[in-house]
């Protein structure tokens, strides 16, 4: 039972951490976030690149149609 608790804890930590990445709007997919062999390398400039306006998920192939989903000062269509 204890090993199962460790596995669930690791899964919860990974998914929760990636949720934070999505809320911040960073362009990091789940595989890059949790990979132990090729961990995500932060750029030297500070924060990672943000998800482009019009896309819902990081690294999605084509831009989604509809209203922009990113919020912030760099998004003129965002509702304050």
Legacy VTK file of the C-alpha trace (Angstrom):
# vtk DataFile Version 3.0
C-alpha trace
ASCII
DATASET POLYDATA
POINTS 80 float
0.000 0.000 0.000
2.872 2.362 0.769
4.445 2.018 -2.719
1.060 2.795 -4.255
0.947 5.952 -2.139
4.368 6.988 -3.447
3.238 6.438 -7.046
0.040 8.459 -6.507
2.064 11.210 -4.842
4.439 11.404 -7.804
1.539 11.458 -10.273
-0.248 14.187 -8.308
2.942 16.251 -8.049
3.626 15.912 -11.807
0.093 16.792 -12.889
-0.134 19.635 -10.361
3.191 21.058 -11.499
2.124 20.915 -15.130
-1.127 22.612 -14.174
0.973 25.469 -12.810
2.866 25.555 -16.126
-0.435 25.802 -18.034
-1.785 28.541 -15.767
1.399 30.537 -16.307
0.950 30.079 -20.080
4.358 28.540 -20.707
4.892 26.520 -23.903
6.008 23.263 -22.249
4.192 20.007 -22.999
3.617 17.288 -20.391
6.278 14.947 -21.764
8.952 17.663 -21.537
7.806 18.513 -18.013
8.064 15.009 -16.515
10.818 13.364 -18.612
13.663 12.116 -16.377
15.943 11.374 -19.351
15.548 14.704 -21.165
14.355 17.220 -18.575
13.153 20.619 -19.702
16.005 23.153 -19.827
15.049 26.693 -18.810
16.277 29.340 -21.254
19.004 31.652 -20.013
16.766 34.678 -20.625
14.453 33.808 -17.711
10.954 32.421 -18.298
10.219 29.867 -21.026
8.331 30.995 -24.142
4.589 31.494 -23.744
1.823 29.663 -25.588
0.939 31.669 -28.724
-2.371 33.506 -28.688
-5.112 31.408 -30.248
-3.736 28.052 -29.103
-5.196 26.111 -26.233
-2.476 23.547 -25.471
1.311 23.839 -25.636
2.840 22.597 -28.894
-0.537 22.080 -30.559
-0.088 21.685 -34.306
-2.445 24.260 -35.781
-3.812 27.375 -34.173
-7.339 27.048 -32.866
-10.018 29.331 -34.202
-11.984 31.615 -31.944
-11.172 34.093 -29.236
-7.652 34.330 -27.804
-7.183 32.294 -24.651
-4.029 33.899 -23.271
-4.475 36.724 -20.810
-1.971 39.471 -20.130
-0.609 42.801 -21.210
0.665 41.378 -24.517
-2.861 40.308 -25.502
-4.901 43.280 -26.693
-8.071 41.181 -26.966
-8.068 40.100 -23.317
-10.904 41.236 -21.108
-9.629 42.952 -17.991
LINES 1 81
80 0 1 2 3 4 5 6 7 8 9 10 11 12 13 14 15 16 17 18 19 20 21 22 23 24 25 26 27 28 29 30 31 32 33 34 35 36 37 38 39 40 41 42 43 44 45 46 47 48 49 50 51 52 53 54 55 56 57 58 59 60 61 62 63 64 65 66 67 68 69 70 71 72 73 74 75 76 77 78 79
